[in-house]
Amino acid sequence: MSQVGDPSPSTTPQRPHPHTGVLAVVVLVLVAAVAVVLVRAVGDDGDDSDTLAATTSVDLRNRPADLDQTLQATAGSLREFWSAELPRIYDKPFEDLAGGIQPKTQDSPPWTCNGERVTYDDIRGNAFYCGGKNDDYIAYDAAYLLPKLDKSFGALTPAVVLAHEFGHAVQHRAGVNAPSVVIELQADCFAGAWVAYAQQSAGDPVAVEETALDSSIRAIPLLRDQPGTAATNPKAHGLGFDRVNAFQTGYESGAGRCATFPDGNVVVTELPFRTPAELQTGGNLDFGAAVPFFVGHLDSYWSVTLPQLPGAPVYQRPARNPVPSPPLPDCAADPGYDPGAVTAYCASSNAVSWATAPLARLHVSIGDMATGAALSETWARAAQAQAGLATTGAAAELQQVCFTGAWVAAIASSSSPVQLSPGDVDEVLLTVLSPLSTDEVDAVQSTSFERADAFRTGLLNGLPACLRS
């Protein structure tokens, strides 16, 4: 969040960035290795003896697998997918990669792309498609990048990387011309469309398990642009929310929907920091200022919004019960109430509780909107209870996340003393993707893929869509 008072571009999402200990380690490792940019369309020459060919079938799960087999099967599946989709969408025949798919390691000899010399140091921690005049191939870091993604997130994530790069090859064949961020998000969208195809197609060389989707959707936000990157940056790839949204758009709506991205049918939330002060703080309020702001804003939001729900209930402001650390005040009569959680709502006493110490740690590790998101889901449960809606179960959890998305959109469009800063939307996304504490792991009944989708539904379509879903 940042203070209002200077001219700035709109932060509304319509046009245009989890917090367990294990994930925190993975974030540090991957950001260092990938430099926050997973893919670059810079190209290569396709003349490599290690060209990958599809020869097998695999089941992609949320755990590591034989990487060579994964990529072989994925390559075969992608060829089948685009052999049908490219003629249907772009009225052009699909031609396979002339130079194939090439793994690169420290032992790989230098090669060329567009006539320029390329070495392993140029591709370390990366993958790219080269579509130069005499080039047509995908190269990837086989020594670290894909093995690390396979180990950290499971077999589907390396396959998604390959599908993204294959999307760049499709763009080259179709003659797609658009700014970098649109090109990259369209490739993410194409990757999502392929995953749905592989998951639904009997006989496809790739089978995708539901649990693998969770691992991949948690990996995507870690491969985002650095917050503060402008959408006009010639190397922009998209913030975490933008990339997840593009992937899920393709998964839900298919490659034909992805093809409309260059026409303006794409969500881009990237914007630069607006002032030196915002850059210095990363757009984050201090924890001591953030909690009262979010509490007050949530009260104001629901006092206006709750009467719009079916039955026109009148909003009853919840009591506040902050404690230094768990357990939270007991609420034995309330089903689903977890005293070991970071935040909770007790319907019988109409009281919101939160544990200050873990909430502050979340604030420091992710950002101020992580605090807002954690409190918002609790206020959303209060709204459900007061409106007579279900408050427990997977559907209720997803509605709480959706309500949070709608609340974030309200902040983006309001005239409150603060505005969204670069990366704020990603902070919310990272927070809703995983339980807030180890005590909540078994209590969460919805999947990360579902939660990401619920958040984008509320953010992009508003609270009415949360009541329909």
N, C-alpha and C positions, 0 to 999 in steps of 0.2 A: 504494500500500500504506500501511496505517496501523498504528500500534502497538496491541496488544490491551491491555485493562485498564479499559475503560468499557463500560457496557451499550449495546448497539446492536441495531437490527433485523437480521434475517437478511439476508445478502447472497447467498444461493443463488439461481440464476437461475430456478428453477422458478416462483417467485411474487414475484413482486413485488407505456461512453461510449466517408497513406504518406509518406512521408518523403523524396520527391525535392524538389529545389529548386523545380521548377515548381509542384508541388502545394502547397508551403509558401506560395508567393505567392498561389495561388488561395485557400487557406484564409483568409489575411489579408483579401483583397479581399471574399470572399463573406461571411465572418463580419461584417465591417463593414457590408456592404450589407444583409444579411438579418437581422442582429442575432441570429443563431443560431436564429431561429424563422422558418421559411419560410412557414407557412400559419397563418391565424387564421380561425375561423368567426365573423366579426363582421358580415358582411353588407353589402348595398347595395340600391339601389332598382330596378335593372334598366331605368331609363329613359335610354338612351344611344344616340346615333345610330351608334356604331361597333360595334354588335352583330355578333358573328362568326357566319358561316354556313358550313356544310360544303359545299365545291364541288370538291374535288380529291382526288387520291391521292398518297401520298408513301412513300418508303423512308427509314426512320429509321436513321441510321448513327451511328458514333462521331465524327462531324465535323459542323460547322455546316451548316445548310440554310436555305432560305427560311422564316422563322419564321411568317409569315402562312399559308403553305401547310401547314406542319406542324400548326398549331393548327386550321386548317379541317378537315383530314383527321382529326385526332384527335377533334374534336368529333363528326364524323359517325360515326366508329367507336364512340365512347362511347355515342352514342344507340342504335346497333344493339345493342351489348353489353347495356345496361341495359333495353332494350325486351324482351329475353328473360329476363334474370336477375332483375329486380325482381319480376315476377309469379311466377317459379319459387321464389324464396327467401322473399319476404315476402307473396306472394299479393295483390299490389297492382299495378294497371296503371302503366306508366311514362308520365309526362307530361313533355314537354320543358320546359326552362327558359323561363319566361314572359318574362324579361328578357334571355335570351341570355347570351353571354360577351363581356365588355366590356373592351377595352384602355384603359388610363388613362395619360395623360402630363401634363407640366406645363401643357399647353394645355387639358386637359379642364376644363370648368366644374364647379363643386361639384355634388354630387348628394346623395341621402339614403339612409339605411338605417335601418329601424325608426323613421322620422321624424326621425332625427338627421342633421345636415349632415356630409358627408364631402368631403374634398379630396384632391388628389394627394399632399400631404404625409402624409396618413393611410395611404396605401397604398404609399408609396415603399419599394422593396425587398421587396414583399410581394404576396400574392394572397389572395383570400378569397371565400367564398360567403355571400350574404345570403339568409336564409330568413325574413325578417320577415313580418308580417301581410300587407303589400301588396308584398312583395319576393320575387323568385325569380331570382337571377342570380349569375354569377361575374364578379368584377372582378380585374384583374391589372395590375401595373406593367409597361407595355409600353416604357417608356423605358430601363429599366436591368435589372431582375431577369431576365426571360426572355431578353432578348438576351445578357446576360452568361452565363447558364447554357448557352445554345446555343453561344456561342463557346468556353467553357471545357470543356464536357463533351459537346457534340454534340447532335443534334436530338432524341434520345429524352428527355433530361432535362426540357426544357420541357413535353413531352407528358405526362410522369409528374406534373409539377406540376398540369397541367390535370386529369388523371385523379384525383388526390387531391382536388381541389376538387369535382369531379363526384361523388366519393364522399360529400362532405358534403351535396350536394343529394339524393343517394339516401337518406342517413340522415334528412333532413328529411321526405322522402316516406314513409319507412317508420316514422317515429315512434321512432327509436332514442334511448334516454335512458341515458346513462352518464357517468362522470367524463371530464374533458377528455382525459386521456392515453389512455383507451380509445377515445374518439371519434377522436382523431388517428391512433392506430395502426390502427384499423379502416379509416380512409380510405387509409392507406398500403397496407394489405392489399388493399383494393379496387383500388388502382392496379396492384399486382402481378398480380392476377387479370385485369385488362384487358390488360396487356402480353402475358400468355400467350395470351389470346384473339386479339389482333391478330397475334401471331406464328404462330399455328396455323391461322387462318381464311383459307381461299382466297377471294379476292374482296373481302376487307376493304379499306377505303380506306387503311389503314396497314399497311406491311410493316416488321417489326423485324429488323434484322440482329443476329447473335449478338454481334458486337463492341460494339454499342451498349449491351448489357446491362452490360458491364464499366464503361463510362464512367458510367452512371447509378448503379451500385452504389457507385462511389467517391465520387459526389457526395452521396449520402444521409447518410453520417455527418457531413459538414460542416454539415448543416442540423439538427443536433441541439439539444436543450436544453443549457444550460450545466451541466456536472457540479456536483452538489450540489443540483440542483432536486429537490424531493420529488415523488413520484408523485401526491400529494394536492394539489399546486399547481393552482389552478383554470385556469391557462394552460399546464400541462405538455403537451408534445407527444411526449416520449420521447427517450431517449438514442440515440446512433448505432446501437448494436447492436439496441436495441428496434425502431427504424424499419426497419433492414435485415431483421431477422428477420420483421417483419410483412409487408414487401414480398415477401420470398421465400416466406413462408407462402401468401400469395395466389397468387403465381406457380405454386407447386407444387400447391396444393390447391383453388384456385378460390374464388369469392365466397361460396359456401355455408359454407366454413370460416370466412371472415372474419365472417360473420353471428353466429358463436358467441362472438365476443370479449366482448360485454357480459355473457355468462353466466360469465365468469371464465376462459375459454379463451384467455388472452393472456399473453404474457411481458412483464413490466415490471421493469426492473432499477434504476429511479431511486430514490435515497434521499438524504437530506441529509447533509452532513458532521456527524460525531458530536461533535467537540470543537473548541474554538478552534484548537488546535495543528494538527489535521487540515486545517481550513479554511486556515490560514496556509501550509501546505506544499502544499496541493492534494492531500494524501494521498500524496505522493511521498517515497520513501526517497532519500537521497543516493546517487549512482552508486557511490561507494566502499563503501557498505553493501549496495547492491542486488545487485551481482555475486556476492559470497560467499553471500548469502542464497539467491539463485536457484540457484546451482550446488549448494549443499547440499540445497535442497528438491527439486531435480530428481533428485539421487542418491537421496534417501530415497523419493521417489515411485516411481521405476522399480525400486528394489530390492524394493518390495512388489508393484508392478504387473506387471513383466515375467514373473515366474513364473506369472501368470494367463493368459498368451498360449498359443496352441497349441504343444505340445511342451514346455511348462513349462521354458523356459530359465532358467538362473541368471544374475542380473545381474552383469556385470563392470564395476566403476566405471571410466569412461574417465579417462585421463591428461589433464591440463590444459596447454595450450600458448598462453597469452596472449602477444600481441606488441603493440607500440605502434601499428602501422599495417600495412596490407597491403603486401607479400604475406604470406599465412599460410605456415606451414611446409609444405614440399612433401610431396605424397603421390601421386606419379605412378602408383603401382600401383592406386589407387582410382578406379574409373569415376565420373564426375560430380563429383569433388573440384575445387573452384575456389579457387585461392590468392588470387584477387582479391576473394573474398567477405568479408563482415564476420564471419561465423561459418562453421565447417565441421567435418565429422567425417571422420576417416581410419580406415577399418575395419581396414586392415592393421596398424596400431599401436594400435588402440582408443584414439584420442586426439581430444579436442575442442580446437579452436583458435578464438580470436577476436581481432579487432583492436580494441584498447581505444579509440583515438581516435574512429573512426566510431561505435562502439557508444555512447560517451559523448555524442556529438552527437545520436544518435537518442534517448537518454535525456532530454536537455534539450529537444528539439523536441517530443516526444510525451508522455513520462512514464516512470515507472519500469517499468511493465508492458510497455513497448516493449522494454526490455532483457530482461525475462523471456521475452517471446514469441520474440525472436531466439535466445536460448539454448535455449529449449524445443524449437524446430524442429530444432536440432542434436542435442539429446539424444533427440528422437524418432527421428531417423535412426539414432543409435546403437542404440536399442531395436530398430528394424527389422533392422539388421544382426545383432545378437545373437540375434534370434528367427528368423533365416533368411528374413525377408521382403524383398521388393524395396525398394531404396533410391533408385532413379532412375526417371525417367519421371513423367508427369502423375499417374497413380494414386498413386504413392509420395509425391509432393509433397502431394497432398490428404490422404493418410493422416497425414502429419506435421503438417499444420495441424489435422486432426481430433484427433490425440493432444494437441496444444497446448490445444485446447478442453477436453478431458477433464482435463488438468492444472490449468487455471484453475478448473474446477469443484471439483477436489480442494482447492485453496487456499481456496475460498469456504466449504467445509464442514469444514476442518481446525481444529485447536486450536494452530496454529503461532504464533510470536511476532508475526506480522503478519496482517492481514486485508485483504480487498479494500476499496478506498475508492471513493467515487463517481467514475465515469469510467474506472476500471481496465479494465473489459471493453471499452470503446471504444478504449482505448490498444492493446489486443491486436488488435482488429479493424483499426484503422488500419495496424498493423504488418504483418499478414498479407496486406493487400490489394495491396501493391506490393513490388517487389524492394527489398532493403535498400541496394543501391548500384547505380550505373550499370553496373558490370561484370556485375551479375546479371540485367539486363533481358532479354538474349537467352537466358539459361540457364533462366529460369522457363518451364515448359511448361504449367502450368495457368492458367486464366483467373481474374480477380478475382471474377467471379460464382461460380465453382466454389469458390474459396478461402473466400469468405464463407459459403457453404453448408456447407463442410466444418467450419469453425470452429463454427458454430452446432450442427451435428450432435454434435460432441464435447462441447460445453458443456452442451447440454440433454439428451443421451441417453447420455453416458458412453462410455468406451473400447470396450465391446463393439460399439457401433454403428459405430465406426471400422473394425472388422475386417469388418463386413458390407458397407460401402459401397465 
